[in-house]
């Protein structure tokens, strides 16, 4: 299967994110990867978040855009609910916060890295986070750690921001257990 045929499920957790969603969804729609299913789990928004997602459903052309109700137990439970949702089937799973803005090649870069490894092995791709002010001014990047990624280092430092993570099907299966 070519890289272009592989399906990505973007798991987007929302809660009162209306102020950020149009810019976020535009950055997802601009992804260079052509097959992107967007799964939005809204955790009880009261600010118009659902209406914005609904408006995007008719113009989403990369795959499915599905909105569901989250468990209303906080962001971690919201993402866990998506990880175990049996309706969500893909080759890769990317995690997305409601206020992210993604570079256009974000998914392509992660897929390219993963395709260099055994698909049967649980894989996690992550990158640094570029931070910006509310006005859009660049503020810097998350730390660049000196030690290589390893389990021992993971006990004392967080090298993988959830908003930069992509996992493969094998890792999702392991997490869902």
N, C-alpha and C positions, 0 to 999 in steps of 0.2 A: 504494500500500500504506500503510495507516495505521501510525502509530508502534507501536500495540499488537500488530500482526501481525509486526513485524520480529523476526527471530531473533538472539539474542545468544549467542555461545559464550564462556563464561568459562573461561580457561585457568589452571588451578591447579597449580602445581608444589609437590610435597611431598617432604620427607625428614625423618623422625623428628619429625613435627609433631603427634603425638597429643594433646599437652597443650592445643593451641589449636584443633583442628579442629571440635569440636562447636559452639563459639561462632561460629567463622567460617562454618560451613555454615548455621547458623541465620540469620546475617545475610544470606547469599545467598538463602536460601529466603524471607526477608522482603522481597525486592526488589519494588517496585511494578510493575516490568515483568513481564508474564506469561509470556513465552517465553524461557526461559534454559536452554541446554544447558550442563552442567558437565562439562568434560573435565579429569580429574585424571591427571597423570603423576607416578607415585611413583618416586623416584630411589634406591630401595634401602633403604627404612625397615626398622627392626628393632624398633620400639616399639609396634606395634599400629595404626599409621596406616591400613594397608589394611583392617583389620577395621572401623574407624570408617567409612571410606568405604563399605565393603560394607553396613553397617547403614543408611546414608543412602540407598543405591540404591533400597530398597523404598519409601521414603517421599518421594522426590523427585518432585514433581508439576508442575514447571514445564517439563519437557522430558526430555532424556536426561541421565543421569549415567553417564559412562563412566570406568572406571579402567584405566590401562595402565601398563606398566613403562617407566620412563625409561631413558635411555642410560647412567646411572651415571657421568657425566662432569662433574658439577657443575650448579648451578642454571641457568647460561646455556645450556648444551647441552640441558638439560631443556626450557626454554622454546622454544629453536630447534626441537627435535623436534616440539613441538606446532604451531608456526607452519607447518611444512612437511607436517604430517600430512594427507593427502588426504581422510581420513574427516571432517574437521572443516570443515563448511560452514555459514556464517552470514552475516548482513548486517553484523554488528559483532563484534569480538573484544576482550574485556577481559582484562587480565592481573591475576592474583591471587596474593598470597603466602599461605602457610598460616596466618599469624598476623594477618591483616587482619580488621577488623570494618568492614563497610560500612554507610553510612547507607542507609535504605530507598529513597531516590530516586536513588541513585548512577547506576544505569544509565539511568534516565529522563532525568536531566539531560544526560548525555553524548549520548544519542540526539537529544534536542531541539536541542542545539547542532549536531550533524552534519546534521540535516535542513535546516538553514538554508544548507547548502553543496552544491555539485555532487557527487553520489555517485560520479562518474567520477574525481574528484580524490582522490589519497591524503590521508586526513585522520587527524589525531591529536588526541584530546582528553586533557587532563590537568588535575589540580587540585592544590591543596596537600594535604599529609598532616597529619592531626591525630595527634599522638603521645600515648600514654598509658603509665602505669607497669604493671607486672605485676598490680597490685591494681586497675587500672581507673581510676586518677586521671588526669585530663587534665593533660598536661604542656606543651602548646603546639602550634605548627604549623611546618611546613617554611617556609623563607624566602619572603618575598614580594618578588620582584625588581623593581627600579626600571625597568629597561629592558624594552621590549616583546619578546615572543618573536620571534626571527629566527635565521637560520643563523649569523650572526657571533657572536651571544650564546651560541648552543649550543656553540660551540667552547671557551668559558671558564666556563660555568656550566650546571649540570644543572637545568633548570626542570621536567622531567617525571619524577617518580618512577614507576618501573615499576608500582608497586602502584596508581597512579591512572590509568594509561593505558587508553584504548579507541581502537581503530583501525577504519576501515571496510574493506570487502572490497577496495577498490582498494589500500589501504596494505598489507593482508595479502599480496595478490598480489605486490606489489613486494618486500616483505620475503622472501617465499618464494623469489624468484629468487636 
